Amino acid sequence: MNKHSGSAEHQAATIMLQGTSSDVGKSVLTAALCRILMQDGWRVAPFKSQNMSLNSYITLDGKEIGRAQGMQADACRIAATTDMNPILLKPKQDMVSQVVVHGKPVRDLDFRSYREKYSTEAEQIVKASINRLRQRFDVVCIEGAGSPAEVNLKDRDIVNMRLAGWADAPVLLVADIDRGGVFASLVGTMEILNPDERDRVKGFIINKFRGDVSLLQPGLDWLENKTGKPVLGVIPYLRDLGLEDEDSASLDAKVNVQRLRAADASDDSDSGISSPQLDIVVLRLPRISNFTDFDPFMVEPDAGFRYVSAPEDWGTPDAVIVPGSKNTVDDLLYLRSSGLEQLVKAFATAGGMILGICAGYQMLGRRLLDPELVESDKPELEGMNIFPAETVFVGEKRTERVTGRSIFFNEEEDSLELSISGYEIHMGRTQFLEPVQHPFLIRIHDAPDHKDSYHPDGAVTADGRIWGTYIHGILHNDRLRRQWLNKLRKNKGWAPIQQITQYDDLREQAFDRLAQHVRSHLDMERVYEIIGVTR
């Protein structure tokens, strides 16, 4: 029974995961706890007060939050809301971020201005959100940010120990053993914390372990004797998890997984797939956003994809994808100065298959116009001139969930209408200077389902080889994704694959696999005692 359920005003129990540094696995472990608690019958919600990420998620009411909290809400099998991530910082330039509050951008601030002028207001926003969640749910699983040992930030902290105090949250401290120095990072963090903060830490989780845990036991014993805190679990590294990442810092790990997958590929006589697989290049822009657009490739048997950031890595791709970006203008200039734009245009001229998503779609147009300097300091920039389109950047960001249908991707032999869904996040408005074919008709997801609610999206060349869209998540549509991959296979003289990979089903299985993995290696009885609820 919830220890708070007998109070006059319901307040959910809380548990908080903090890390010795960024990228120790807090987001994934929080998702695991969310799914475990949900499986055990609790109404559970995730929370992260402030997120810095270009990989965002759109809620059902068209608001923008961090991708990790959207993923964690999915682990809870609940709809994500902005209370789960009330403040999102989206880096635009060095030291400058767009500040998104409850899903809508409010201003651009550099780090010093945000800390000195906005932190008091941010604190009130955070407190109100966590209180609302605690009134609606039984347990709130809170994810910290960075490290609680950043002494230069502690006096105005709204993401770690001060937040734990506001939420009355016991803390589990997570460290990544795969990067080395795990004992030093845990002991060093505890030494920097003040006595009240140390008391709030109830135990350690050592994450991403590879090897024989018995060889680690002397170190675990030493750590517990040194700190007086229990090691609640040593979580083995879990390969090919299949859940999305929070930010581009994790792209290197994802690329390594894809390389291992390609190396492991072997001939499959049933499907006709042979090694090497399709070679799909994704341009790794400096400000790449929403790179989870490409996660479904990880579960397709023939979709080998890789990120390219320099001309020498170009190779001979079967398809090229220009992805989303937080700064379309600066990232197009990067492609231009690096030589990658020239390769993209040559690939297009040679009949290559190209996809542009959001900012990538804008770059494929004729001009980028920014008269109010919303995006950059350049009022006009020439695009790649593949589509006869120009994009004007405006102050109001469009953030919507959308549904619709495909016009272009319906195969003649397929009489079923190909339905699609996804989401939009952009500040550009694109118009066409000549008539074009549009691949999709879409509407806001909860708009009336009649013809007046639909509008065209995107553009496609007459030969069908190059297409662009504003829809993030377009490749999460299983039948469309398979049809596009089969077009690539046809270009290579390969037979099509008929079986459709159900990505959402595999993602649900991944949540359950993660929960079982963590449950097997974490002392859940102790965790339940720490939270203050029973199983």
C-alpha positions in Angstrom: 0.0 0.0 0.0 1.2 3.5 -0.8 2.6 5.1 2.3 0.9 8.4 1.4 -2.5 7.0 0.5 -4.0 7.7 3.9 -3.2 11.4 3.8 -5.9 14.0 3.3 -4.2 15.2 0.1 -2.7 12.4 -1.9 1.0 12.7 -2.5 2.7 9.9 -4.5 5.8 8.1 -3.3 8.9 9.1 -5.2 12.2 7.6 -6.2 15.1 9.4 -8.0 18.0 8.2 -10.1 21.0 10.4 -10.2 24.3 9.7 -11.9 27.9 10.2 -11.3 28.0 11.9 -14.8 26.0 12.2 -17.9 25.3 9.1 -20.1 25.6 6.5 -17.3 22.2 5.1 -18.2 19.8 7.0 -16.0 17.1 7.4 -18.7 17.0 3.6 -19.5 17.1 2.6 -15.8 14.3 5.0 -15.1 12.3 3.5 -17.9 13.0 0.0 -16.5 11.7 1.1 -13.0 8.7 2.6 -14.6 7.8 -0.6 -16.4 8.5 -2.8 -13.4 6.3 -0.7 -11.1 3.6 -0.7 -13.8 3.8 -4.5 -14.1 3.4 -4.7 -10.4 0.2 -2.8 -10.4 1.2 0.8 -9.6 0.1 3.9 -11.4 3.5 5.3 -12.2 4.8 8.4 -14.1 8.3 9.6 -15.1 9.7 13.1 -14.3 12.7 15.1 -15.4 12.6 18.7 -14.4 14.9 20.0 -17.1 16.3 18.3 -20.1 18.9 19.4 -22.6 18.3 17.6 -25.9 17.6 18.0 -29.6 15.8 14.7 -29.6 12.3 15.6 -28.6 8.8 14.1 -28.3 5.4 15.5 -29.2 2.6 14.9 -26.7 -0.9 14.2 -27.8 -1.9 17.9 -27.4 1.0 19.0 -29.6 3.6 20.0 -27.0 7.3 19.4 -27.1 9.2 17.5 -24.3 12.4 15.5 -24.1 12.3 12.2 -26.0 13.5 10.3 -22.9 10.4 11.2 -20.9 8.1 10.3 -23.8 9.8 6.9 -23.9 9.5 6.5 -20.2 5.8 7.4 -20.4 5.4 4.7 -23.0 7.1 2.3 -20.5 4.3 3.2 -18.0 1.7 2.8 -20.8 0.4 6.3 -20.2 0.1 9.4 -22.3 3.1 11.8 -21.9 2.4 15.3 -20.6 4.5 18.4 -20.3 4.5 18.0 -16.5 6.8 15.0 -17.0 9.4 17.4 -18.5 8.4 21.0 -17.9 11.6 22.6 -19.2 13.4 21.5 -22.3 16.6 23.3 -23.5 17.4 22.9 -27.2 20.9 24.0 -28.1 21.0 26.3 -31.1 24.5 27.7 -31.1 27.5 27.5 -28.7 26.2 28.4 -25.2 22.7 29.5 -26.5 19.6 27.4 -26.2 16.0 27.7 -27.0 14.1 27.5 -23.7 10.9 25.4 -24.1 8.5 25.6 -21.2 5.5 23.2 -21.0 6.0 22.3 -24.6 6.3 25.8 -26.2 9.4 27.9 -26.8 9.5 31.1 -24.7 12.9 32.6 -25.5 16.6 32.0 -26.4 19.1 32.4 -23.6 22.8 31.8 -23.1 23.8 29.7 -20.1 24.7 32.6 -17.9 21.5 34.5 -18.5 19.4 31.3 -17.9 21.2 30.6 -14.6 21.2 34.2 -13.3 17.9 35.5 -14.6 15.6 32.6 -15.2 16.5 30.0 -12.6 14.0 31.3 -9.9 11.1 31.2 -12.4 12.3 27.8 -13.5 12.3 26.5 -9.9 8.6 27.4 -9.5 7.7 25.7 -12.8 9.4 22.5 -11.7 7.9 22.5 -8.2 4.4 22.9 -9.6 4.8 20.1 -12.2 6.1 17.5 -9.7 3.4 18.4 -7.3 0.7 17.9 -10.0 2.2 14.5 -10.9 2.3 13.4 -7.2 -1.4 14.2 -7.0 -2.3 12.0 -10.0 -0.1 8.9 -9.6 1.0 6.4 -7.0 4.7 6.6 -7.7 6.8 9.1 -9.6 10.2 8.0 -10.9 12.5 11.0 -11.2 15.5 11.2 -13.4 18.3 13.6 -12.5 20.6 15.4 -15.0 24.4 15.3 -15.2 25.9 14.9 -11.8 24.9 16.2 -8.3 28.6 16.8 -7.6 28.9 19.8 -10.0 29.8 22.2 -7.2 29.6 25.3 -9.4 25.9 24.7 -10.1 24.6 23.4 -6.8 23.3 26.7 -5.4 20.7 27.0 -8.1 20.2 23.3 -8.9 16.8 22.3 -10.1 17.7 18.9 -11.5 19.4 16.9 -8.7 19.6 17.2 -4.9 17.5 20.3 -4.4 14.8 18.7 -6.6 15.1 15.5 -4.5 14.4 17.6 -1.4 11.4 19.3 -2.9 10.0 15.9 -4.0 11.0 14.1 -0.7 12.7 11.6 -3.0 15.2 8.9 -1.9 18.1 8.8 -4.3 19.8 5.9 -6.1 23.2 6.8 -7.4 24.1 5.3 -10.8 27.6 4.8 -12.2 28.8 3.4 -15.5 31.5 0.8 -15.1 32.0 0.5 -18.8 33.8 3.8 -18.9 36.1 2.9 -16.1 36.8 4.5 -12.7 33.5 3.4 -11.2 34.6 3.2 -7.6 36.4 6.6 -7.8 33.3 8.2 -9.4 31.0 6.9 -6.7 33.2 7.7 -3.7 34.2 11.1 -5.2 30.6 12.0 -5.7 29.7 11.1 -2.2 32.6 13.1 -0.8 31.5 16.2 -2.6 27.9 15.9 -1.4 27.0 17.6 1.9 25.8 15.4 4.9 22.1 15.9 4.2 22.6 15.0 0.5 24.6 11.9 1.5 21.8 10.8 3.8 19.4 11.1 0.9 21.4 8.6 -1.1 20.1 5.1 -0.3 22.2 2.9 -2.5 24.3 2.5 -5.6 23.6 0.9 -9.0 26.5 -0.1 -11.1 25.5 -0.1 -14.8 26.7 -1.6 -18.1 28.8 -4.3 -16.5 30.6 -6.8 -18.7 32.3 -9.9 -17.3 32.2 -12.1 -14.2 30.5 -10.3 -11.3 32.3 -12.5 -8.8 35.6 -10.8 -9.8 34.0 -7.5 -8.9 32.8 -8.6 -5.4 35.9 -7.4 -3.5 35.4 -4.0 -4.9 31.8 -4.0 -4.0 32.6 -5.0 -0.4 35.2 -2.2 -0.2 32.7 0.4 -1.6 30.0 -0.5 0.9 32.5 -0.4 3.8 33.9 2.9 2.6 30.6 4.7 2.1 28.1 2.8 4.4 25.8 2.5 1.4 24.6 -0.7 -0.2 25.2 -1.7 -3.8 21.6 -2.5 -4.9 22.6 -4.1 -8.2 25.2 -4.6 -10.8 23.3 -4.4 -14.2 25.0 -6.3 -17.0 25.3 -4.5 -20.4 22.3 -5.2 -22.5 23.0 -5.2 -26.2 20.6 -4.2 -28.9 18.0 -3.0 -26.5 15.9 -1.3 -29.2 14.8 1.8 -27.2 15.5 5.3 -28.3 18.3 7.5 -27.0 18.1 10.9 -25.4 20.7 12.9 -27.2 23.4 12.8 -29.9 26.0 11.9 -27.3 24.7 8.3 -27.7 25.1 8.2 -31.5 28.6 6.7 -31.3 27.3 3.8 -29.3 24.4 3.4 -31.8 26.9 3.4 -34.7 29.0 0.8 -33.0 25.9 -1.4 -32.5 25.1 -1.1 -36.2 28.7 -2.0 -37.2 28.4 -5.1 -35.0 25.1 -6.0 -36.6 26.5 -5.6 -40.1 29.5 -7.8 -39.1 27.2 -10.5 -37.8 25.0 -10.5 -41.0 25.0 -13.8 -42.9 23.2 -15.2 -45.9 19.6 -16.0 -45.3 18.1 -18.2 -48.1 14.5 -17.7 -46.9 14.5 -13.9 -47.2 17.0 -13.5 -50.0 19.0 -11.2 -47.8 22.8 -11.4 -48.2 25.7 -9.5 -46.7 26.4 -6.7 -47.3 23.0 -5.1 -46.6 21.5 -2.0 -48.1 23.9 0.9 -47.5 21.8 3.8 -46.2 23.8 6.9 -45.3 22.4 9.4 -42.8 24.3 12.8 -42.7 25.5 13.4 -39.2 24.8 17.1 -38.9 26.4 19.1 -36.1 23.0 20.0 -34.7 21.1 16.8 -35.7 17.7 16.5 -34.1 15.2 13.7 -33.7 17.7 11.0 -34.9 15.3 8.4 -33.4 13.6 8.8 -36.9 16.1 6.0 -37.9 15.7 3.6 -35.0 13.4 1.3 -37.0 16.3 0.5 -39.3 17.9 -1.3 -36.4 15.2 -4.0 -36.5 14.9 -4.4 -40.3 16.8 -7.4 -41.6 18.3 -5.7 -44.6 18.6 -2.1 -43.5 22.3 -1.3 -42.9 22.6 2.4 -42.1 25.5 4.6 -41.0 26.2 8.2 -40.1 28.5 10.2 -42.3 30.1 13.4 -41.3 33.0 13.8 -43.9 33.3 13.2 -47.6 35.9 10.5 -47.2 33.3 8.3 -45.4 30.7 8.7 -48.3 31.4 5.3 -50.0 28.8 4.1 -52.5 25.4 4.4 -50.7 22.1 3.0 -51.9 20.2 5.9 -50.3 21.1 9.2 -48.5 19.0 10.8 -45.8 19.3 14.4 -44.8 17.9 14.5 -41.2 16.4 17.1 -39.0 18.4 19.9 -37.4 17.9 22.5 -34.7 19.6 25.0 -37.0 18.9 24.5 -40.7 21.0 27.4 -42.0 24.2 26.6 -40.0 24.0 22.9 -40.8 23.5 23.5 -44.5 26.5 25.8 -44.4 28.4 22.9 -42.7 27.4 20.5 -45.5 28.5 23.1 -48.0 31.9 23.8 -46.5 32.6 20.1 -45.8 31.9 19.0 -49.4 29.0 16.8 -48.4 26.5 19.0 -50.2 28.3 18.6 -53.5 28.2 14.8 -53.0 24.4 14.9 -52.2 23.7 17.0 -55.4 25.9 14.7 -57.5 24.1 11.7 -56.1 20.8 13.2 -57.0 22.0 14.0 -60.5 23.1 10.4 -60.9 19.6 9.1 -60.0 20.3 8.3 -56.3 17.5 7.8 -53.8 17.3 10.7 -51.3 15.0 11.5 -48.3 14.9 14.8 -46.5 13.2 15.0 -43.2 12.1 18.4 -41.7 15.3 20.6 -41.9 16.7 18.1 -44.4 13.6 18.6 -46.5 14.0 22.4 -46.2 17.7 22.2 -47.4 16.6 20.4 -50.5 14.6 23.4 -51.6 15.7 26.4 -53.6 16.0 29.1 -50.9 16.0 29.5 -47.1 14.6 32.9 -46.0 15.0 34.3 -42.5 14.0 38.0 -42.7 13.5 38.2 -38.9 16.7 36.3 -38.1 14.8 33.6 -36.3 17.1 30.8 -37.3 20.5 32.5 -37.8 22.1 35.8 -38.8 21.6 35.2 -42.5 18.4 36.6 -44.0 18.7 34.5 -47.2 20.6 31.4 -48.2 20.6 29.3 -51.3 19.4 25.7 -50.9 20.4 22.6 -52.8 17.8 23.4 -55.5 16.4 19.9 -55.8 12.8 21.0 -55.1 11.3 24.2 -56.4 10.6 25.4 -52.9 11.5 28.2 -50.5 11.2 28.1 -46.8 10.6 31.2 -44.6 11.4 30.9 -40.9 8.9 32.5 -38.5 8.8 33.0 -34.8 6.0 30.5 -34.0 7.0 26.9 -33.9 4.7 24.3 -35.3 4.5 21.2 -33.0 1.7 18.7 -33.8 0.9 15.0 -33.9 -0.4 14.2 -37.4 -2.1 11.3 -39.1 -2.9 10.9 -42.7 -2.4 8.7 -45.8 0.3 8.2 -48.4 -0.4 9.2 -52.0 3.0 8.2 -53.4 3.9 5.0 -51.6 0.7 3.0 -52.4 1.9 0.2 -54.7 -0.4 -0.7 -57.6 -0.8 -4.3 -56.4 -1.7 -3.1 -52.9 -5.3 -2.0 -52.8 -5.2 -1.0 -49.2 -4.8 2.7 -48.4 -1.4 3.2 -46.7 -2.1 5.1 -43.5 0.7 7.1 -41.8 1.3 9.0 -38.6 4.1 11.0 -37.1 4.8 14.5 -35.7 6.0 17.9 -36.8 8.5 20.3 -35.1 9.6 23.2 -37.2 9.7 27.0 -37.4 9.9 27.1 -41.2 7.0 27.5 -43.6 7.6 26.0 -47.1 5.9 27.2 -50.3 6.4 26.0 -53.8 7.5 28.1 -56.8 6.3 25.5 -59.3 3.8 22.7 -59.1 5.0 19.6 -57.4 3.7 16.2 -56.4 3.1 15.7 -52.7 3.7 12.3 -51.1 1.2 12.7 -48.2 -2.1 14.1 -47.2 -2.2 14.8 -43.4 -4.2 16.3 -40.7 -3.7 17.2 -37.0 -4.3 13.9 -35.2 -7.5 14.9 -33.4 -9.0 17.0 -36.2 -12.3 15.9 -37.8 -11.7 13.1 -40.4 -13.1 14.8 -43.5 -11.5 16.1 -46.7 -11.4 19.8 -45.5 -9.2 18.7 -42.5 -6.4 17.4 -44.8 -3.5 19.3 -46.3 -0.6 18.1 -48.5 2.8 17.5 -47.0 6.2 17.2 -48.6 7.4 16.9 -52.2 8.6 14.1 -54.4 10.4 14.3 -57.8 8.7 13.1 -60.9 10.8 9.9 -61.0 10.0 9.2 -57.3 13.7 8.9 -56.3 13.8 12.0 -54.1 11.2 12.9 -51.5 11.0 15.2 -48.5 8.6 15.6 -45.6 8.0 17.6 -42.5 6.9 14.4 -40.7 9.3 13.1 -38.1 8.6 9.4 -37.4 7.7 8.8 -41.0 9.9 5.7 -41.1 8.2 4.4 -38.0 5.2 3.5 -40.3 5.9 -0.1 -40.9 4.4 -0.7 -44.4 5.8 2.6 -45.8 9.2 1.8 -44.5 9.2 -1.7 -46.0 8.0 -0.3 -49.4 10.8 2.2 -49.5 13.4 -0.4 -48.5 12.0 -2.7 -51.3 12.4 0.1 -53.8 16.1 0.2 -52.8 16.3 -3.6 -53.1 14.7 -3.4 -56.6 17.4 -0.9 -57.7 20.0 -3.5 -56.7 18.1 -6.3 -58.5 17.1 -8.0 -55.2 13.8 -9.6 -54.6 11.4 -7.7 -52.3 10.8 -8.8 -48.7 7.1 -9.4 -48.1 7.2 -9.6 -44.3 6.4 -6.4 -42.5 8.4 -5.7 -39.3 6.0 -4.5 -36.6 8.3 -1.9 -34.9 5.9 -0.9 -32.1 5.4 -4.5 -31.1 9.1 -5.0 -30.9 9.4 -1.8 -28.8 6.9 -3.2 -26.3 8.9 -6.4 -26.1 12.0 -4.3 -25.5 10.4 -2.6 -22.5 9.5 -6.0 -21.0 13.0 -7.4 -21.8 14.6 -4.4 -20.1 12.3 -4.7 -17.1 13.1 -8.4 -16.7 16.8 -7.8 -17.1 16.9 -5.1 -14.4 14.5 -6.9 -12.1 16.9 -9.9 -12.3 20.0 -7.9 -11.2 18.5 -5.3 -8.9 17.5 -5.9 -5.3 13.8 -5.0 -5.9 12.8 -5.8 -2.3 15.2 -3.2 -1.1 14.1 -0.8 -3.8 10.5 -1.2 -2.7 11.5 -0.5 0.9 13.3 2.6 -0.2 10.3 3.9 -2.2 8.0 3.1 0.7 5.5 0.9 -1.1 4.8 -2.8 -1.1 4.8 -5.1 -4.1 
